[in-house]
Amino acid sequence: MRIGELARQADTRQSTIRYYERRRLLVAPARGRGGRRCYDSAALNRLRFIRLAQAVGLTLSEIRHLLDDFPPETPPSLRWRSVRSAKLKALDDRIRRLEAAKRNLRATMGCRCRDLDECGREAAVRCGH
């Protein structure tokens, strides 16, 4: 299939596909007759995997690690294990920070400060600073 069809089936932009090729996440096929590239179903599956990996919070570098840093026969479960615990910890840390931000933002609902400097002083008192 041509890049436009691949992009449509993968629900992504052609520029994204080219970007992934430059980042070595996706192999660009050789140009055939007429200078056009023809992608196969493996390219579509690779794009679907990249989207899955991004959906669980992996960076492009982490995705490339899963793709390239193992012997070819390494099963996916072992590849996922290599990033799972660190990513879960990072997500838990992020959730804690977001929950704290949510609490702090809700605390501004009762704000009676005369100016923002006073808000800063009040925040310091609440946090013990």
C-alpha positions, -999 to 999 in steps of 0.1 A, spaced: 0 0 0 11 36 -5 19 59 23 -15 76 20 -33 43 24 -11 33 53 -17 66 70 -55 62 66 -55 27 79 -33 36 109 -53 67 115 -22 89 114 -6 115 92 18 108 64 43 132 80 41 111 112 50 80 92 80 98 77 90 111 111 89 75 125 111 65 96 137 92 104 136 81 141 142 45 130 109 32 145 96 22 111 116 9 82 110 28 50 105 4 21 126 6 -10 112 26 -38 96 5 -65 88 14 -101 79 50 -105 98 59 -74 70 51 -50 72 32 -18 49 3 -11 42 -6 25 31 -40 37 9 -51 66 40 -53 88 43 -15 86 6 -11 96 12 -35 126 43 -16 136 24 17 135 -4 1 157 23 -11 181 38 24 183 3 39 191 -2 13 218 31 20 234 24 58 233 -10 52 248 7 35 279 30 65 282 62 53 265 85 79 249 98 73 214 132 64 229 115 38 251 96 24 221 129 21 201 144 3 231 116 -23 230 120 -27 192 158 -27 189 176 -36 221 168 -73 223 177 -103 203 150 -109 176 137 -140 194 129 -122 226 92 -125 234 71 -93 238 64 -102 275 101 -99 284 105 -67 263 75 -51 282 89 -62 315 120 -42 308 101 -9 309 70 -18 329 81 -12 366 99 21 359 70 34 338 44 23 365 65 41 391 67 72 370 30 72 364 23 67 401 45 97 408 28 118 382 -6 109 396 5 119 431 17 153 417 -15 158 398 -36 149 428 -16 175 449 -22 201 421 -59 193 422 -61 198 460 -41 230 458 -63 244 430 -95 235 449 -80 253 479 -82 285 459 -120 283 458 -122 300 492 -96 326 484 -102 359 503 -67 373 497 -63 410 488 -35 403 463 -15 374 449 14 380 472 -10 373 501 -20 341 483 17 331 483 20 338 521 -12 318 528 1 289 507 34 289 526 15 287 559 -6 258 546 25 239 534 45 247 565 72 267 546 
